[in-house]
Amino acid sequence: MVRTIGEAAAELGIEAHVLRHWEQAGALTVPRDGNGYRTFDDAALERARTVLKLRRVGLSLPEVTAAMTPKKSAAQAVVREKIAALESEVRRTQQAITYLRHTADCRHRYLDDCQDCAAFAREL
């Protein structure tokens, strides 16, 4: 089944200009008909769906483009880098939560007076 850009966008739950932007950025390649209109067959729609998933998990368009490369090792390297970045972000977030929980329950009037708060602040 072949879809227009509007139909493909509606099926993906995004705006048509997003698909155009992805194509312009090199993250998506879409065939065109004899009149130059983009045609989204099942394969093109699946590629667009993959781009959408990668964007939703936090990859930038350049990262998506690299992750969609036919060379598997290059794609895996991009994904591994993103995993490492996300894991680092999770660690920072967990440290922030620990610090904030302590400060919310801290018995000291001023956080500067608390050795634990000072230790947490040095870690962040």
Secondary structure by P-SEA (a helix, b strand, c coil): ccccaaaaaaaacccaaaaaaaaaaccbbbbbcccccccccaaaaaaaaaaaaaaaacccaaaaaaaacccaaaaaaaaaaaaaaaaaaaaaaaaaaaaaaaaaacccccccccaaaaaaaaac
